[in-house]
């Protein structure tokens, strides 16, 4: 429904609420950049317990893992974890990315706010944690706040649309905004989500709404960390952590049929800031991160337990840490159980990541077996679940008779269903169990932390 059609109607949306925080503008005169401020205050406290209390970690190495012709670009990144805390293979770090200045400017130009203007947030009822900006001593520039504190790519909420309506100068904008946040405008509001509409693009459309900065910062969704499994072991290097990640790029379909290109906030930012290192023109790069609270997806403490490691794409990342860990244990004189890595990607010569390392470990006598599947080179049989079924008797023997632990990591939508069905099939067949007995056995494995999954959508 267009604004002209809704002009004469009165719509009831969420109740307008005043902000509970205030902006105190800071006098100019300090030439230090935001990054200078962060560096001067960095790591004075090594708690790093969450997205708003991070550790500035220096990048020590970055390299491409995929060929230029690969469908997805994949990077290997190593950072100094220093004395951040204890960690183990299977753990993850949270990284706080930055949204591009080009997107931030769409908002700030409409509001007439210079990017470099600085402020602090105060509030009689306290300041939201994301706006406290401990890492900069409580002072933020307008640019830094929109880059790191709030998610300007999230869809506009009805609460935010109601606030925009309150401050819209254009009567047609005001009417249309009130319609969108009302019950009557639910269908049109849901269409925003289907189109992948971001707040910054929505704000650009209704630029007559001059929302006070405190309203925007308090009402926008806090920017969330992106989590990456550690692809290394502290036994290999106690102060260096590694991750592997795809640079996320995708398209969404607009309601007019056109494609809208999107990119991941964190992965694209990491690629941008590491580009000088990749090009050999490098400079020091630091990224804000923290250790995520550990879950159950960890290598068993008993080094003799056999491991079956199933991963596709960057889902193999934590298994690099597992294998490094077992290699270090072997070299220290411990007995180590067999490891079977079942890995899937598209092409053997484009995105078979860490291939050289696997081959090196095998040549050094590490008890590692690698099954690599390539979906574009062997259509219909090039997925990890096909290897599980093809080698079903060996798989079942390791699980049923040798107490192997099974770890699965990767894209839930792309592999999880097929892997689960394959495991059920081979355990039922070679364990001579009924369907119910098989499900009960797998449930007990999960309860005993012998069947663990780390998957994402």
N, C-alpha and C positions, 0 to 999 in steps of 0.2 A: 504494500500500500504506500502510495507516495504522500509527501507532506501535504500537498494541496487537498487531498481527499480526507485527511484527518484534521484539517484546520478547524473545522467548526465543532469538533467533538471534544469532550472533556474526558481524559483518561486518568484512571487512578493507578498510580504506580507505587513503589516503595516510598515510605515516608522519608523526607529529606532530613538528614542529621548533620549537625555542624561538626567540624573536625575537633578532635580532642588534643591535637598537638599544634604548636606554633613554630614558625620559622624565625630565627634570629639571624639577620644578615651580618656577615663578618666584614669589617673594614678591610679594604685592599691594602697591599703593602708588602705582603710576603710573596717572594718570587718562587718559593718552593712549589713544585708540581705535586699533584696527588700521589704520584708514584714516589716522589722524593719523601713525602710525609710517611708513606707506608714503609719505605726502606729504613727511615730513621727510627721508626717505632717497632719494626718487624721483630718477631720472635723474642720480645722481652719477657713474654710468658709463654711457656711451651705447653699450655693446656690443650689448645687446638681441639676443642670438644664439639664443634659444630660449625654450621655454615657462616655464622657471624663471629666466630672466634677461631680463625684459621692460622696456619703456619705458612710463611712465605718460603717456598722450596725452590732452590736453584735447579734449572734444567742442566743436566750434565751430558746428555746425549739425546739426539733425535735423528731418526732415519726412516726412509720409506721402506715398508715391508712388501708393497705390491709394485708390479710393473706399471709403467705409464698407460699401458693398454687395458688395465684391469677396469672392471665396471665401477668398483668402489676404490677410493684412495684410503690406504691404511698406513698409520704411523706407529712407530715404536718410540716411546718417550721414557727417559730415565731422569729421576729427580733425587736430590739430596733430602733424605728424611731426617738426617741429624739425630737428635735425641728425642724425637717426637713421641716415641713409645714403643712398646713391644708389638710385634705383628707376626703373622704366619701366612704361608701360602694359602690362598683362598680368601684372605681378607680383602677389603676394598678401601679406596680413598674417595672422598668427596671433593670435587673441584668446583670452585666458583668462577664461572666464565664472565665475560663482559659482552654486552650487546653493542652493536656497531654505532659509532657516532652518527653516521648517516641516518639511522633510524631515530636516534635520540633527537636530532635536529628537527625532525618533522614536528615533534611536540614543542620543543623550546622556541622555535621560530614563531609558532602560532601564539605562544604565551609572551613573546617578547623578552625572553630571559637569555642573557649571555651564558654560554657554556661554562665560562671560567668563574662566574660569580659564586661566592662561597657563603655557606650558612651552617648553622647547627640547628638541630631539632630539640625543642623543649616541650614539656607537657606536664600539667598539674597532676595527671593520673599516670604519669610514667611515659616513657618513649618505647614504641615497639622495638624489639631486639634488632630487627634488620636495619633500623634507622639510627641506631646508636653509634655506628661507625667507629668502633674501638680502634680499628687498625689505622685510622687517620686522626686520632685524638678527638673524635667527635665532630670534626669539621669536614664538610664535603663541598665539592663544586657541584653545580647543577648537572654538568655532564657526568661526573662520577656517580651521582645518586641515581640517575636514570640508567646508567650502564650496569650497575652492580647491585642495587638495593631493591628494585621492583622489576617485575616482569612486564615489559611493554609489548611483548609478543603474545601474551595471554589474551583470550577473547574478552571483550568488555563485559563486565557483570551488570546485572540490572541495577545494582546499587550505584555503580559508576555512571551508568547511563542517566539515572535519576539526578545525580549531581551535575552532570553535563547539562541536563535540561534546566536546572536551576540557574546556571550562569550563561545560558545561550542568549546572545543578543538578537539573533535572527528569529523572528516569530515562527517561521516555518520549521526551522531546526528545532526549536523548543517543542512544537506540537509533535513532530515526528519522533523525537527522543522520548517524550512522555508516552507516546503510543507503543514504542518498542519495549519499554520497561513495564507496561501494563499487562493485565491478563489478556486483554483483547489482542495484543501484539505478540503473543507467544509464538505463533508460527513464524513470523518475520524474525523474531529474536533467535529462534532455533536455526534459522537459515544462516545466521552469522557464523555459527559453529560449523555447519556443513561446508561453508565457503572457506573456512580457515581464517576468518577475519581476525586480525590482530588489533590490540588496542591502539597502537600508534597510527595504523591506517584508518581506523574508525574515527579517531580524533582528528585526523587530517580532513576527513569528509565533513565533519561538523566543527570546523575551525572557529566558528563564531563564539564557541563556548570558552570563555576565559576563566578556567577553573583556577583558584588559588593553589599554589604549589603544595601547601600543607594538605589540602584535600586530595590531590593526586597521589602523593606519597603514602598517605595513610590508607587510601582506598584500593590502590593497585595491589595485586597479589605479590607477595615477596618473591624475589628471584630464588629459584631452588637450585641446589647443587646437582651436578651430574656425577654419578658413581661409576668408577672404573675398577675392575678386579686387578689386584697386583699380580704382575706377570713375572715375579722374581721371588727368591727366598732369602731371608736374612742370614742363612748359613752360607750363601754364596757371597753376599755383601750386606752386612748388617745396617749400613747407613744409606744404601741406594735402593730405591723402589722403581719398578718399571711398570708401564701400562702399554696396552696396544688398543688402538681405537680406529674406527672408520670415521672419515669426515662425512657427516650426515648431510645429505642433499636429497630433496624429494619434491614432488609436485602435488598440489591439490586442485581439484576441479571446481572452478567457479560456477555459480548457477547460470551464467551466460554461456557456459561451455568451454571457456578459455582455461588454460593451465596457468597456475600460479606457482612459481618456483619458491621453495623454502629451503632454509639451511639450519642445521643445528646450532644452538647458541654456543655451547661450550666447545664442541669439536672444531667448528669453523674458527672460533677465536684462537684456540690452541694452534691451529695451522697458521693463522695470520702472524701471531707473535713469534712463532718458531721459524718462519720463512727465512729470516736472515741466517739462522743456523743451518738450515737445509741448503741454502744457496752458497754457504761458505763465506758470507760477508758478516758473520755473526757478532752478536753482542750478548752480554749476560741477560738471561731471561729468568724471571721468577714467577711462580704461579701460586695462588692461595689455595691451600688444601687442608684437609684434616683426615684422621683415620676414622673410618666408619666403625661403629660398634660391631665387634665380630659376631658372626652367626655360626651356624653349624657346618657351613661349607668349608671345611678345613681338612688338611691332610691328616690321616690317623697318626697318633703318637707312636704306635707300634710300627716300626719300619719294615717288618716282615709281612705285613698284610698286603696281598696282591691288590693292584689298582686297575680298574677299567675306567678310562677317561674318554668321554664321548663329547666332542665339540665340533661346531661348525663356525667358519669364519673367525672372528675375534673371540668366539667362545672358547678357543684354545688357550687364551691368555693365562688364566689361572693355572692351567696344567703345565705351562712352562715353569712356573714357580714350584709346582709339585715335583717335576722331574729334576730341577736344579737341587731341590731339597734332598731327594733320594740319592742323587749323585754325591752330594756332600756327606751324607750319612754313610754311604758306601766307602768313600775315601777315608772316613774316620775309623773304619774297621767294623761298622755295624753290618749285620746281615740285612739285606733288603729284598723285599718281595718283587715279583715280576710286575711290570707296568705295560698295559696295552692301551695305546692311544689310537682312537678311532676318530679320524678327522675328515671333515668335508668342506670343499670349496668349489668354485666354478671350474677353474682351469689350473692345470699343473704348472704352467709356466707364467701365470699372471698373479695369482693370489694364494699360492701355497705358502703361507707365512711360517717363518722359523724352520723351513725345510733343512737348511744347512746345519742348524743346531741339532735337530733330531738325528741327522745322519752322523754328525760328529759324536754325539753321545753313544750311539750304537757302536761306532768304531772304537770307542774308549772302553767298551765292556759294560756300559750301564745296561741293566736288565730291562731294556725298552724295546717293545715291538710297535711298529707304526703301520696302521692301515689308513691309506689316504684315498679318498673317494672324490671324483671330479664330475659334477653333475652335467656340465656342458660337453664333456668328452665321452660320457657313457650314459646317454639318456635312458631313464627307466631303471638304471641300476647304480647310479652314481651318488647315492645318498647314504648317510651313516647307518640308517636302519637296514639297508640292504646288506651291509657287511655283518651286522648283528645276526640277521637271519642266515646268511651264507655260511657264517662260522658259528652257527648256533650251538653245536655240540661243545665246542671249546669254550664258548661264552658261558653256557650253563654249568660246565664242569668247574670253571673258576668261581662262579657264584655259589653253587650248591655244595661243592666238595672242598673248596679251598678258601672259603670265607672271604672272597674278594669284596672290596667296596666299589660301588659304581657311582661315578660322578658324571652329571650331564650339565653342559653349559652351552647356551646359545639362544637364538631367536625362538621364542615360544610359538609364534604363529607359523614359523617355517619348519620346525623339526620336532617339537615336543610330542605331538600326537603320534607321529610315525615311530619315534624311538620307543615311546611307552608301549605301543602295540607290539613292536618287535620283541621287546624284552618279555612281555607277557607270553607271546607265542613260543619263544624258545624255552623258557622255563617250564611252561606247561608241557611241551612236547618231550623234552629230554629229562625233566624231573618226574614225568609220568604223574602229573597232578591234574585234578579237575580244575575248571575255571575258577571255582570258589577258593580252592586250596592255593591256587597260584596268586590270586588277589590277596589272600591272607598272608602268604609268604612275603610278597612285596611290601605289604603294609608293615610287617614286622621288620623287614630290612630298613624301611624308612624310620621306624621308631628307634632302631638300634644305630642310626646314623651310618648305615651301609648303603643306602640309596639316597643320594642328595642331588638336588637340582638348583642351578642358578640360571634363571632364564629371564628374558625381558621381552616386552611387546614391541 
